[in-house]
Amino acid sequence: MSADATHLDVSGIEEICTKSCRTSLSDLRTKIQNDCDPKHDVFDHNLALYPATYIVDRYIYVYDISCYKHRDTGNACDYVLSEWRNDTDSTPRECDDCILGPMQLEVNSPIGHTEARAGEFKAAISSCSVKGYTYTSPPPYVQSQTSTSPESPTVVPQDWSARRMSSECATTYRVQEGDTCDSIAVAQEVPSRDLVEANHKLDGWCGGLEAGMDLCLPAKCKVHPLKPEDSCESLLEAYGAGQKSLAEWNPRLYIQCDNLKAITGYICVG
């Protein structure tokens, strides 16, 4: 990694930017697609449901940008950019391929695309009067409907943890004086995290809860107050639940059940 920790240095480029590394990432993505059910094998991240390929897709995206080579010289742009930082030459470089090339990958990627960045790219191409760069607005990476195309990364219809407050809210609760998210979770038999994520007015720590406001309630379940000594094994033994069921009831809980300590409040156990 370079001194500024934003670009690969020479050794990093030599170790990572290899054909075999890129091929292994592509092979892994293909294996995940073949082995996973696109409708059910998804995970909750930042209030949306992502396909099983999400992590490897991000690796591929970062690899392609970090390992981009200048189309004329063949030099690794991460190294070139690092060299520029130490160069006293004031020659404008906004139209160099090491700027425009990675930007083109970014705006054409469903993962990297933003409308603001796309606008910057189109403005740069116009002002530089260069050819050979294209922009096609990519489909959104996170969608509300499942795609039938295996090459189009999409998600299943959003559930409570992703939908937040909506017109589909079947049950509501009016907040009383003295209520907290945990007290509501116990009284209404709903998991704390799902309660927070079903209501856009609440932040991740239940900030914004006020008496008189109406909350959307997720589906009811048997809830358990998490304690420091709790483990997946103790919960499974106490409630007779299967590990897969525990993960299905609690979208924030990994299927391996190895992030239980990072979850607080009340969780579903039946």
Secondary structure as UniProt FT lines:
FT   TURN            3..4
FT   HELIX           10..16
FT   HELIX           19..35
FT   TURN            38..40
FT   STRAND          42..45
FT   TURN            46..47
FT   STRAND          48..51
FT   TURN            52..53
FT   HELIX           54..66
FT   TURN            71..73
FT   HELIX           77..85
FT   TURN            94..95
FT   HELIX           97..108
FT   TURN            110..112
FT   HELIX           115..128
FT   TURN            150..151
FT   HELIX           160..163
FT   TURN            167..168
FT   STRAND          172..174
FT   TURN            177..178
FT   HELIX           181..188
FT   HELIX           192..197
FT   TURN            200..201
FT   TURN            204..205
FT   TURN            207..208
FT   TURN            211..212
FT   STRAND          214..216
FT   STRAND          223..225
FT   TURN            228..229
FT   HELIX           232..239
FT   HELIX           243..249
FT   TURN            251..252
FT   TURN            255..256
FT   HELIX           260..262
FT   STRAND          266..268
//
